[in-house]
Amino acid sequence: MKTSSNLIDVFREELLIEAHELKKILDLLSSLFDIRTAFIYALSEQEYSDEIAGNNGDYQEYCRIAQQELKHKCIACDKEKFMEARKKKNHILYRCYNGLYEMFHPIFIDNLLVGYLHFGQIRGEDDFSTLIEECSLYEHSRVDLLEKEYLSMKVIERDKLMMISEIFQIISIKILRERMIELKEANPTYYLKRYIEENYNKEIDISSAAAFIGRSTSFVTHKFKNKYNMTFRAYLNMIRMEKAQELLKSHSISDTAEICGFKNRYHFSKVFKRIMHVTPHEYQLTTTEE
């Protein structure tokens, strides 16, 4: 089974990014507002592995100090906001765990999330004494040093933050219109993978996939394996098992089998055992114990 990092690598290969042009925009925005800017991509559901940063790409010293002891909060906050922005398909402007302001603006192509425009590490108008309580900064052993760095940062008013956020939304439209970010649509194997991911809950096979992209079944058989290092059927079952693991926490085995596109519970259980090395029932018992 492919790991999350494997899937991220595959996704990275399907993006065409005009990195030079995109960085020019990020540099301009970063310099104009004296903030950190970036386009973050190569995504799984809750994390990313690559970014193109503007010329203020380094972390604020305040953030460096905070993360020395509270980095777990930073990771948890990012995951929560990734998922919120993705679900809403709209930008999220928020105060992070350490009291600074951040924004994630999701960019979708063909209804597929390809990355986020981001700005952040911005000091708002909040007093540090307020942040200590509201953000639980008293958990840090060097609150005095945090306060010193916070007070040295430039303040950006709420109204200006909102305007910057609107500018980033406009920029995202420009990026898409000028095709600074594209999917490698000329590669039919990309659409084969999309076909599986969007139809895993149906009775699909190589023949239906071949018809979907207008190619032969032999093309699907050979090209898909060459591209993703696994067969069409193996990828379909992998996606189904990923969905099944979540469903089994709250659904019966029969219902999970049906939702995941299996004809019957017996076939589902056989595939689940082969891939996961436990039966669906044993998996449910494990998740219940947790």
N, C-alpha and C positions, 0 to 999 in steps of 0.2 A: 504493500500500500504506500502511496506517496505521502510524504509528510507535508505540513503546512509550508515549510521552506521550499520544497520541491514545487508546490503549486505556485508559490510566489515567483520562482524562477521562470516557470512556464508563462505566467502572466506578463512578466517583464518582456519576454520575447515577442509578445503580441502588441506592444506599444511602439509607435514611432513618435519620438519627441524631438521637436526642434529646440534642443537644449540651449543653443546660443541665443536665439530670439527670446525664448522664455526667460532666460537669465537676465537679459537686458531690461525687461519689464520689471522683474523682481528687484534688480539693482536700483532702478529709478524709484520705485515705491519705497524701498528700504532707506535710501538716502533722503528722499523728500520728507518722510515722516519720522526718520531716525528710529525705526523699529526693525525687528527680525521678520523676514519674509521667506517663504519657501513654497515650492510645489512638492508635495510628498506623494510617493507612488510605490509600486510593487507591493500590493496590499494583500493581506489576509483579512478576515473579518474584523480583527481587533488590533492589528499592528501593521507597520510598514518597514521596509528595509532600505529604501533609497529616498533621497530628496535632492532637489536642485534649490540651493539657498541663495538669497540675495546677499549683498556685500556686508550686511550686518548679521551674518549667519551664526556667529558665535553666541553662546549662551551668556546672558547677563551674569555678572559676578554674584548677584543676589541669588539667581537660580542655582549656580554652582554650589554655593554654600548650603542652600536649602536641601539640594539633592544629596549632599554627603550623608544625610541622616534620614531624609524623608522621600527618597527616590521611589519607594513603593507606592506612595500616594500619587506621584507624578504619573507613573505607569497606569494606575487604576483610573485616574482622571482622564487620561488620553483615550483609553479604551471606551469609557462611558460616552465621551463626546464624539468619538468616531461613529459609534453605533447610533447615537441620537441624530447626528447630521445626516448619516446615511439613510436612516428611516424617514426623516422629514424631507429629504432631498432638498435641503435648504441650508443656508449658513447658520452656524451656531457661534454667538458671541457670548463669552462667559468669563467669570473670574475663576482662575484655577485654584488648586489646593493651597498654593503659597501666597495668594492674594493678588497676583498679576493677571492682566487681561489677555485673552487669546481668542482667535477666531479660526474656525475650520469651515471652508466653503467647498462642498463636494462637487466634483465635475463628473458628469455622466456622458457617455457616448453610446448611442444605441441602447439606452437604458442600462448600461453597464458602468459601474463606478470605476473610474480609471485613476482617481487621485483626489487630493484636496489642495486648494490654495490656502495658505496659512499665514497669518501674522500673529505676533504675540510677544510675550515678556514685556508687557507695557504696564507702567505704574499709573493707576487711576487716581482719583481724588480722595481715596480712603485714607484715614489716619492709620498709622502703624499700630496704635493702641487698639483700634477696632479689629485689625487683622489678627492680632495675637489671640483674641478670643474667638472670633468667627472662623478662623482658619486653623485653630489649635496649634499655632506656632510655638506655644510654650513647651511643646514636646521636643523642640530642638534645643540642644545644649548651648548654642551660641546665639541666643536671641539678640544680644547686644550688637553682635556683628551683623546680623540680618538687618537690624534697624538702621545701622550706619549706612549699609549699602542701599537700602530702600530709600532713605532720605536723600541720597546722592543722585537718584534717578530722576529723569525728566518726567513731569506730570503731563498726561494727555487727558483732556476733559472728556466727559461722557459723550457730549454732542459731537466732538471731533472723532471719537471712536466710531460712532454710528456712520459718519460720513466716509471714513476710511473703509468701513465694511461695505458700504454701497459702491465705492470705487472698485473694490475687489470683485464684486458681483458683475460689474460692467466689464472689467478686465477678463473675467472668465468667459463671457460671451465673445469677446474679441479673440481670445485664444482658440475657441472652437471654430469661429467663422474663418479665421486665417489658418486653420488646420495646423496649429503648432503642436497639437497632440492628436494622433490618429491611431486607429486600430489597423493592423495589417490585414485589411479586408480581402486583399487579393489571394490570401492563403485559405483555401476551402477547409483545411483541417481545423482552423479556428472555429468555423461555423459548425463543424461536426461536434466539437466540444461543447459549444453553446447549445446545440440541439439536445445533447444528453442532459446538460445541467437544467434545461428548461422543461424537459419532458421525461425525467427519470421516473415520474409517477404514472407513466403510461406504458403500455406494452409495445415498446419500440425495439427495433433490431437493425441489423446492418442494411437490410433492404429499404426500410423506411428512411433511414439516415441518408442512404445513397440517393433516394428519390428527392429528399429535401434539398440536397445541394446539386442535383442534376448530374451526378456522376455514377459510375458503375460500382457494384458491390466489391469488386476486386480492388478498385481504387481506395475505397474506405478501408478495406482489410489491410492493405499494405502501407498506405500513406499515414494512416492514423498511428500505427505502431511505430513507424519510422520517426514521426514527429514527437510522440509522447512516451515512447518506450514502454508501451503497454497496448494490449488489444482494445478494440472498441468495447467488447463485452466486459473486460476487466475494469475499464474506466467507468462504465455504467454501473457495475456492481459496487465499485468504490464509492461513487457518489451516493448510491442508495444506502450503503452501510453507514455513511456519515450522517445521513438524514435519520436512519433507523435508530442510531444510538441516542439521538435526542428524543425521538418519538416514544421509544420504549420506557422513558422515564414517566410518561403520563398516559400512554395508550396500551391497549392489549396487544398481544403478539399478532393476532388475526387482523386487527385494525391497522397496525404498523405495516404488515405485509401488503395489505390492499393499498394503503397510501403510497407505498414505495414502488408500486407497479408490478407486484408479483401475483401470479395467478392463484396461488394458494399458500396457506401457512406452511405446509410441508416444504415446498421449494424454497421459500424465504428462510426457513430455519436451517436448511441444508447449506445455503450460500452463506448465511451469517456465521455458522459454525466454521466453515472452511476459511473464511477471511479473518474473523475475530478470535477464533480458537476457543470460543465458549458458545453455548447455546443461547438463544434469546432469553430463555427463562433464567439461566445462570447469570446473564448480564443484568437482568432486572434485579435479581437478588443482591448483586454487588452494589448497584446504584442505590438500592434501598438501605443497605448497611451504611453507606456513606452519609 
